[in-house]
């Protein structure tokens, strides 16, 4: 297994759970992998060429369908996956995470529509836009956070001279998100000098007796990392939480492996902060 595929698998499994994608055992076909579709009892078989990501992977078959699954769901997902892999694949770029994202929207359109509408309703209820988590001016916002956020930190991870650390705190309103990040950047010089401070948050509250949902993310220059971090929070089903993962670049590009590190650190912080269920 090439390092690039290994890194992508690690990143996906750090978000969706262990063994979401894995090498197929006892397979006569080389470069064969099994992909479990999250939240569905369907497993697809993939053929990932040795030249991937320069050459696109193939969705070859339905490997298994759970006993409680609806009739025909396996074939439905197989056909959707085969179509979507052509859409998301770009030569030279890994694409399996994007495939899972697109599949979820096709398989669960009601969930995405309801979540988007709930978010839009909540945004309209605010005076102004929901804050986007990222670097902002710090002077005025400090006064908006009289109570400093209580951060729970992950352990520090060092990989090829890049250093990662995640922290998590509770938030109950969108206004608290930017205040918490601004306070962090203003009071922690080391964090303020990080190459990237990737962030994501999810808030669920009530407005006029209706459920209001707020969620957003920010790459802060680490392309695609924010969306993967938000996806982790969604998969963990955690609410009223803000996660910030800081990275100090060490001069060596990590490729897809960085997503696995970022999400593993974030998961550790969320669990340590007791935001995760169970």
Secondary structure, DSSP 8 states (H G I E B T S, - for coil): --HHHHHHHHHHHHHH-TTSEEE-TT-SSTTEEEEE-TTSSEEEEEE--TTTTSS--EEEEEEEE-TTS-TTHHHHHHHHHHHHHHHH-BTTB--HHHHHHHHHHHHTHHHHHHHHHHHHHHHHHSSS-----S----TTGGGG-SS----EE---EEETTEEEEEEEEE-SSHHHHHHHHHHHHHH-HHHHT-SEEEEEEEEEEEETTEEEEEEEEE-TTSTTHHHHHHHHHHHHT--SEEEEEEEE--SS--TTHHHHHHHHHHHHHHHHTT-S--
